[in-house]
Amino acid sequence: VYEAFSEDNESPFLAYKPDICLTSINAYEQFFAEQRKKDRILGSTSKGPHRDDFSIGLGIGGAKEYGSDGQQRGLSVALRIAQASLFEVKLGIKPVILVDDILGELDPKRKKSFWASCPKDIQIIASGTEFSVGEVSRDWQVWEVDSGNFKYADTTF
């Protein structure tokens, strides 16, 4: 999904980084049995899958360290679109995508690519301070909010 947003050769990656990496179920059972006393004293579990992490980046390195704001936002948005597609395929449900002004920080090419990447048959609720330039392929209902009051905006895009 990110490749639709990106410049050439950005090579996005997502790597799973487990907190501990053992070779068998027995090794995990033994490890957690050994940790149990310490964890009870601490009042929390210090090792395990809840401590696992993901590394997200580009060919140049980690997105947090080396990616521009637009690249970081693009990766985040691409993950959400991929997640929505996965939900539809695996769970048989069409999720609603909520897009809150995150697109305000994307350059025009990435904004246009975002809208092109969104599945056309799902509902999108987008908020922002301006209508997204270049997105005219959807049948939008646009609402204006002023001092907490909602008003249907009779506009043509």
DABEL-V355113 format. One record per residue. RES is the residue in three letters. SS is DSSP state (H for helix, E for strand, L for the rest). PHI is phi in whole degrees, -180 to 180 (none if undefined). D_FIRST is the distance of its C-alpha to the first C-alpha in Angstrom with 2 decimals. Layout:
res: [RES/RES]
ss: [SS/SS]
phi: [PHI/PHI]
d_first: [D_FIRST/D_FIRST]
This chain:
res: [VAL/TYR/GLU/ALA/PHE/SER/GLU/ASP/ASN/GLU/SER/PRO/PHE/LEU/ALA/TYR/LYS/PRO/ASP/ILE/CYS/LEU/THR/SER/ILE/ASN/ALA/TYR/GLU/GLN/PHE/PHE/ALA/GLU/GLN/ARG/LYS/LYS/ASP/ARG/ILE/LEU/GLY/SER/THR/SER/LYS/GLY/PRO/HIS/ARG/ASP/ASP/PHE/SER/ILE/GLY/LEU/GLY/ILE/GLY/GLY/ALA/LYS/GLU/TYR/GLY/SER/ASP/GLY/GLN/GLN/ARG/GLY/LEU/SER/VAL/ALA/LEU/ARG/ILE/ALA/GLN/ALA/SER/LEU/PHE/GLU/VAL/LYS/LEU/GLY/ILE/LYS/PRO/VAL/ILE/LEU/VAL/ASP/ASP/ILE/LEU/GLY/GLU/LEU/ASP/PRO/LYS/ARG/LYS/LYS/SER/PHE/TRP/ALA/SER/CYS/PRO/LYS/ASP/ILE/GLN/ILE/ILE/ALA/SER/GLY/THR/GLU/PHE/SER/VAL/GLY/GLU/VAL/SER/ARG/ASP/TRP/GLN/VAL/TRP/GLU/VAL/ASP/SER/GLY/ASN/PHE/LYS/TYR/ALA/ASP/THR/THR/PHE]
ss: [L/H/H/H/L/L/L/L/L/L/L/L/E/E/E/E/E/L/L/L/L/L/L/L/H/H/H/H/H/H/H/H/H/H/H/H/H/H/H/H/H/H/L/L/L/L/L/L/H/H/H/L/E/E/E/E/E/E/L/L/E/E/H/H/H/H/L/L/H/H/H/H/H/H/H/H/H/H/H/H/H/H/H/H/H/H/H/H/H/H/H/L/L/L/L/L/E/E/E/E/L/H/H/H/H/L/L/H/H/H/H/H/H/H/H/H/H/L/L/L/L/L/L/E/E/E/E/L/L/L/L/L/L/L/L/L/L/L/L/L/L/L/E/E/E/E/L/L/E/E/E/E/L/L/L/L/L]
phi: [none/-63/-60/-69/-88/-89/-77/-65/60/-81/45/-69/-144/-133/-122/-81/-123/-68/-67/-133/-133/-114/-96/-151/-62/-61/-65/-65/-59/-65/-60/-69/-63/-69/-83/-56/-62/-61/-65/-65/-64/-73/80/-158/-86/-88/-134/141/-64/-71/-102/-67/-147/-125/-112/-117/-161/-125/-54/-81/137/-60/-63/-64/-84/-120/-83/-71/-59/-64/-67/-64/-64/-60/-63/-63/-66/-61/-62/-67/-66/-63/-63/-62/-65/-64/-58/-64/-71/-83/-107/72/-119/-101/-75/-97/-97/-101/-120/-106/28/-63/-71/-61/-99/-95/-72/-55/-63/-68/-61/-62/-66/-58/-65/-67/-81/-71/-57/-73/-102/-118/-83/-124/-110/-118/-123/176/-92/-150/-70/-68/-61/91/-102/-124/-87/-114/-90/-83/-109/-105/-120/-104/-119/-137/54/83/-102/-99/-140/-66/-91/-84/-125/-117/-120]
d_first: [0.00/3.81/5.50/5.76/7.48/9.35/12.71/13.71/14.06/12.53/11.53/9.75/11.45/12.37/16.01/18.28/21.63/24.43/27.50/29.78/29.33/32.24/32.85/34.31/34.84/38.41/37.34/35.19/38.13/40.53/38.39/37.97/41.70/42.61/40.47/41.81/44.96/43.20/40.56/43.39/45.12/42.02/41.21/37.57/35.65/34.89/32.78/30.37/26.90/26.95/27.01/23.95/21.08/17.63/17.02/13.83/13.97/13.52/15.70/18.42/18.67/17.93/15.97/18.96/21.45/19.99/17.04/17.96/17.72/15.02/12.93/13.74/12.98/9.59/8.82/10.65/9.07/5.44/7.67/9.54/7.31/6.55/10.28/11.33/10.11/11.87/14.85/15.20/15.25/17.35/19.50/19.83/19.42/17.53/16.79/17.50/15.02/17.17/16.23/19.11/19.65/16.79/15.77/19.26/18.32/15.52/16.83/17.07/14.43/11.73/13.29/13.24/9.61/8.98/11.42/10.24/6.87/9.29/11.07/14.46/16.61/16.08/18.13/16.97/19.59/19.10/21.77/22.67/25.57/24.63/22.89/19.48/20.38/18.77/17.74/20.44/18.89/19.44/22.86/23.07/25.92/26.56/28.82/30.63/31.76/34.99/36.92/35.30/36.09/33.50/34.23/32.47/31.77/33.09/30.89/29.50/26.13]
